[in-house]
Amino acid sequence: MIEIPSDLNPSLVPLAFLLGRWEGAGVYARVGDTDAQAAGVEKCNFGQEVVFSHDGRDFLEYTSHTWVLDEEGKKVAPLETETGFWRVDADRKVEVVMTRDQGVVEIWYGELADQKPQIDLATDAIARTAAASPYSGGKRLYGYVKGDLMWVGEKSTPEVPLRPYMSAQLKKVTDLKEWAESLPDDMPDGIAFFRPDGTPYEG
């Protein structure tokens, strides 16, 4: 179920499905011989945490952290960090400004699909620092599917044509503060949660 916060800027209602903290895992594959994103990792599973938040203004704030996972699913090393801002206009055109830890700043444009929570994005402009790996463009697809946030990214370099390099399936993390605030005011604590006769408290 997609919830729309009462203080969300009205222009952002079409992007409300993105809001929240998401965690999950995916697959990474290096693009290009000089791609230094994963410090030599050719292919790996990765973990990811994504947060989409808002403060009442006309954009969503975005942060993403990914890390290499070993065969047991334990964190091994950082992979990528991204931060950015997402907007959408009245025609469902999406605009994203994104900064990546490899020394790359991107402007993405795309479109929110009609009648479904799915966004297609493509890079429009890229700026790189001298230390950044070769990179010439990318595409991304985000979708809200049965309560999960799923995405796939494609990337190209001057030597390598556009091809998939990351994809993940993320689940929304419950906000314990909101969950706690939803408990009834008269709910007992500790052992008093169970009535003296042993029956569970039902509120």
C-alpha positions as a printed NumPy array, in Angstrom:
array([[  0.   ,   0.   ,   0.   ],
       [  1.37 ,   3.42 ,  -0.983],
       [  0.96 ,   6.05 ,   1.723],
       [  0.979,   9.769,   0.947],
       [  2.24 ,  11.941,   3.833],
       [ -0.028,  14.881,   4.634],
       [  2.914,  17.307,   4.399],
       [  4.198,  16.012,   1.067],
       [  4.497,  18.722,  -1.574],
       [  1.516,  18.164,  -3.938],
       [  3.818,  18.042,  -6.968],
       [  5.517,  14.947,  -5.536],
       [  2.427,  12.773,  -5.086],
       [  3.274,  10.732,  -8.237],
       [  6.631,   9.825,  -6.616],
       [  5.184,   8.924,  -3.203],
       [  5.815,   5.223,  -3.827],
       [  9.551,   5.904,  -3.5  ],
       [  9.378,   7.383,   0.005],
       [ 10.964,   5.536,   2.902],
       [ 14.018,   3.485,   3.713],
       [ 14.643,   0.428,   1.569],
       [ 17.098,  -2.44 ,   2.036],
       [ 17.931,  -5.437,  -0.085],
       [ 20.477,  -7.034,  -2.359],
       [ 21.417,  -7.297,  -6.   ],
       [ 24.051,  -8.182,  -8.565],
       [ 26.91 ,  -6.003,  -9.792],
       [ 29.066,  -6.521, -12.913],
       [ 31.977,  -4.249, -13.783],
       [ 31.764,  -2.296, -17.05 ],
       [ 35.042,  -1.559, -18.813],
       [ 38.615,  -2.539, -18.056],
       [ 39.345,   0.75 , -16.347],
       [ 36.19 ,   0.885, -14.262],
       [ 37.417,   1.358, -10.688],
       [ 34.031,   1.379,  -8.992],
       [ 34.523,  -1.815,  -7.03 ],
       [ 38.309,  -1.774,  -6.56 ],
       [ 38.927,  -4.704,  -8.87 ],
       [ 35.713,  -6.656,  -8.288],
       [ 34.534,  -8.102, -11.602],
       [ 31.17 ,  -9.406, -10.461],
       [ 29.564,  -9.734,  -7.045],
       [ 26.419,  -9.702,  -5.008],
       [ 25.866,  -6.439,  -3.21 ],
       [ 23.756,  -5.121,  -0.382],
       [ 21.984,  -1.789,  -0.652],
       [ 20.272,   0.762,   1.54 ],
       [ 18.242,   3.503,  -0.157],
       [ 16.433,   6.394,   1.515],
       [ 13.945,   8.712,  -0.199],
       [ 12.82 ,  11.555,   2.075],
       [ 11.177,  14.976,   1.804],
       [ 10.956,  18.218,   3.775],
       [  7.898,  19.799,   2.177],
       [  9.726,  21.332,  -0.76 ],
       [  9.257,  20.231,  -4.373],
       [ 11.886,  17.474,  -4.426],
       [ 12.708,  14.116,  -2.867],
       [ 16.124,  13.764,  -1.292],
       [ 17.859,  10.515,  -2.24 ],
       [ 20.772,   8.61 ,  -0.713],
       [ 22.062,   5.167,  -1.642],
       [ 24.818,   3.075,  -0.084],
       [ 25.94 ,  -0.242,  -1.561],
       [ 28.563,  -2.71 ,  -0.402],
       [ 30.113,  -5.952,  -1.636],
       [ 28.722,  -9.107,  -0.025],
       [ 30.611, -12.365,   0.448],
       [ 29.116, -15.809,  -0.173],
       [ 27.53 , -15.749,   3.296],
       [ 25.898, -12.377,   2.7  ],
       [ 28.256, -10.452,   4.984],
       [ 29.561,  -6.978,   4.15 ],
       [ 33.07 ,  -7.045,   2.676],
       [ 33.748,  -3.54 ,   1.357],
       [ 31.928,  -0.37 ,   0.224],
       [ 30.832,  -0.371,  -3.423],
       [ 29.099,   2.914,  -4.344],
       [ 27.524,   5.895,  -2.606],
       [ 25.051,   8.212,  -4.336],
       [ 23.141,  11.309,  -3.25 ],
       [ 20.653,  13.334,  -5.216],
       [ 17.376,  15.165,  -5.677],
       [ 14.32 ,  13.956,  -7.604],
       [ 11.547,  16.111,  -9.094],
       [  8.532,  15.445, -11.287],
       [  6.454,  17.934, -13.294],
       [  2.78 ,  18.051, -14.198],
       [  3.452,  16.023, -17.356],
       [  5.042,  13.203, -15.302],
       [  8.532,  14.086, -16.54 ],
       [ 11.144,  13.158, -13.935],
       [ 14.361,  15.094, -13.315],
       [ 17.209,  13.819, -11.134],
       [ 20.468,  15.461, -10.108],
       [ 22.875,  12.867,  -8.71 ],
       [ 26.399,  12.905,  -7.265],
       [ 28.469,   9.744,  -6.943],
       [ 31.481,   9.055,  -4.766],
       [ 33.655,   8.238,  -7.797],
       [ 33.771,  11.921,  -8.714],
       [ 30.782,  11.979, -11.062],
       [ 27.826,  14.365, -11.212],
       [ 24.883,  13.43 , -13.442],
       [ 21.652,  14.983, -14.651],
       [ 19.015,  12.404, -15.487],
       [ 15.72 ,  12.897, -17.29 ],
       [ 12.935,  10.406, -17.691],
       [  9.263,   9.69 , -17.422],
       [  6.856,   8.183, -14.948],
       [  4.851,   5.463, -16.666],
       [  1.135,   5.949, -17.145],
       [ -1.054,   4.199, -14.578],
       [  1.809,   2.384, -12.842],
       [  4.677,   3.264, -10.461],
       [  7.582,   2.842, -12.871],
       [ 10.27 ,   5.35 , -13.877],
       [ 12.604,   5.208, -16.879],
       [ 15.66 ,   7.485, -16.655],
       [ 18.58 ,   8.298, -18.953],
       [ 21.565,  10.569, -18.431],
       [ 21.386,  13.962, -20.102],
       [ 24.645,  15.489, -18.834],
       [ 27.707,  14.14 , -17.029],
       [ 30.605,  15.889, -15.309],
       [ 33.648,  13.955, -14.07 ],
       [ 36.671,  14.808, -11.987],
       [ 40.153,  13.914, -13.226],
       [ 40.217,  10.898, -10.908],
       [ 36.903,   9.462, -12.103],
       [ 36.693,   6.318, -14.207],
       [ 35.728,   6.654, -17.892],
       [ 31.961,   6.934, -18.166],
       [ 29.788,   8.182, -21.005],
       [ 26.166,   7.516, -20.04 ],
       [ 23.574,   5.401, -18.326],
       [ 19.966,   4.305, -18.084],
       [ 17.924,   3.208, -15.102],
       [ 14.53 ,   1.651, -14.56 ],
       [ 12.807,   1.833, -11.166],
       [  9.567,   0.062, -10.359],
       [  7.312,  -0.585,  -7.392],
       [  6.335,  -4.253,  -7.651],
       [  4.168,  -5.992,  -5.036],
       [  5.467,  -3.74 ,  -2.283],
       [  9.137,  -3.988,  -3.288],
       [ 11.305,  -1.384,  -4.989],
       [ 13.161,  -2.942,  -7.917],
       [ 15.672,  -1.281, -10.188],
       [ 18.188,  -2.03 , -12.918],
       [ 21.009,   0.205, -14.128],
       [ 22.847,   0.271, -17.457],
       [ 26.159,   1.979, -18.105],
       [ 28.479,   2.809, -20.991],
       [ 32.06 ,   4.006, -21.319],
       [ 33.869,   5.364, -24.393],
       [ 35.085,   1.803, -25.046],
       [ 32.061,  -0.239, -23.903],
       [ 28.499,   0.204, -25.257],
       [ 25.542,   0.526, -22.898],
       [ 24.943,  -2.643, -20.918],
       [ 23.418,  -3.684, -17.538],
       [ 25.762,  -3.438, -14.575],
       [ 23.601,  -3.289, -11.432],
       [ 20.163,  -4.533, -10.413],
       [ 18.515,  -5.01 ,  -7.043],
       [ 15.312,  -5.854,  -5.213],
       [ 14.666,  -3.78 ,  -2.086],
       [ 12.137,  -4.134,   0.705],
       [ 10.746,  -1.251,   2.709],
       [ 12.066,  -1.065,   6.256],
       [  9.469,  -0.536,   8.957],
       [  9.807,   2.761,  10.773],
       [  9.717,   1.62 ,  14.404],
       [  8.867,   5.127,  15.616],
       [  5.726,   5.223,  13.484],
       [  4.874,   1.662,  14.55 ],
       [  5.262,   2.587,  18.219],
       [  3.129,   5.698,  17.789],
       [  0.332,   3.535,  16.385],
       [  0.065,   1.453,  19.59 ],
       [ -2.975,   2.153,  21.788],
       [ -2.451,   4.611,  24.649],
       [ -3.708,   2.131,  27.234],
       [ -1.439,  -0.714,  26.136],
       [  0.325,  -2.204,  29.187],
       [  4.052,  -2.796,  29.247],
       [  6.29 ,  -5.666,  30.289],
       [  4.706,  -8.746,  31.743],
       [  1.366,  -6.94 ,  32.05 ],
       [  1.021,  -7.464,  28.291],
       [ -0.722, -10.72 ,  29.25 ],
       [ -3.77 , -10.647,  31.458],
       [ -3.717, -12.528,  34.783],
       [ -5.796, -15.305,  33.269],
       [ -3.113, -15.864,  30.625],
       [ -5.066, -14.506,  27.664],
       [ -3.245, -12.036,  25.381],
       [ -4.064,  -8.353,  25.679],
       [ -6.197,  -7.329,  22.674],
       [ -6.447,  -3.547,  23.181]])
